[in-house]
Amino acid sequence: MRPNGQAIREIRRAKNIGLRMLQEMTGLNRGYLSRLERGHIHESDDEQVRKVAIALHVALQAITHEEKT
């Protein structure tokens, strides 16, 4: 799955959620989340991206480069 780091960051900031809070909400490492947002991770495990989408209360397509099917 190809995460859209810029979208993740924009949504997270719009919801006033810090990286530490997102870490707590997802169980994912803060460094990983930071790299994800900065676009350093081009392919990610589907489950990790789903955790971020669930924590941000958005559709998976809102934070990935995947086409809607």
N, C-alpha and C positions, 0 to 999 in steps of 0.2 A: 504494500500500500504506500502511496506517495503522499506524505503529509504536506500541508500548506502551512509552513511555519509562520508566515506573515499573518495569515488569517487567525491562527491560534493565538498569536500575541495580541492582535487587535481585539478579538473577542474577550480574551482574558482581561485585558486592561479596561475594556468597556464595562465589564462586570465587576471591576475593582477587586480583582483577585490577584494576589501576589504569587510569585513562583513557589514560595514556601507553602502557601495555602494549597496551590494546585498539586504540589508534591503530596501533601497530606490527603487530599481528596482522591488522588489516583494511585498512590503507593509507588509511584515512579520516582526515580532519582532526580533531584533538582538539576544537576548538571546535564542529564539526558534531556530534560524538558527545555533547558536553555539552548542546547545544541539543536534540538528539534525546531524551536522558534527561529533560530538564526539561519535555518536552512542547511545546516551541516549534516543532517540526516536525510538522505534522499529516498530511502526505502526503510519502512519500519514494520514491525510485527503488527498485524491487524488488531490484536487484542490491546496493545498499548495505545494505539490511536483511538480505539473504541472507548477506553478508559478516559481519555482526555475529552472526547465528545460527550460522554455521559456526565462528567464532572462540570463541563461548561453548559450543559443542557442544550446542545445543538445537534443537528443531524450530522452524521458522519461526512456527508458530501460537503458540508460547510467548512470543514477543516482538512480536506484532502484535494488532490488534483484528479480524483477518480471521476469518471463520467457517471451520471445518473442512469440507472437501467430500469 
